[in-house]
Amino acid sequence: MKVVLGADHGGWKMKEEVKVWLEKGGHEVVDMGALEEVLNDDYVDFASLVGKELEKDKDMRGVLFCRNGFGMVIAANRFGGVRCGFGFDKGAVGKGRIDDDINCLSIPSEYVDFGKVKDMIKVFLEVEFSGEERYKRRLSKLALVK
């Protein structure tokens, strides 16, 4: 699967670890930065780059990293067709895929270890949207919200 990654200084190290892990797992990784740790960079810039990529390719998934994860969620969800969820455990991530068809995941790198992150991303990439009528209806309504 094609996975686009983005991180600010607070998530850069974890993004780099995840990138290697995903590539070893056979995924095509697109790294939108940060390409190095820059202490004064802004999460908005990287969430925007990932959001633009997700708008172009509906089959790709995005993963964002920052210290607490919230800013990335807020920024990514400003892009049409992006449904970014907050990754705090694999059960919630699975429900986000099944019920809400999330296509982007924001990881709070300061609060989760690499093992937990791998578990969440594995679920994020493998679990499919249920396609149940009630969830499709809700997503259709969500697409109309401006």
Secondary structure, 3 states (H helix, E strand, C coil): CEEEEEECCCCHHHHHHHHHHHHHCCCEEEECCCCCCCCCCCHHHHHHHHHHHHHHCCCCEEEEEECCCHHHHHHHCCCCCCCEEECCCHHHHHHHHHHHCCCEEEEECCCCCHHHHHHHHHHHHHCCCCCCHHHHHHHHHHHHCC
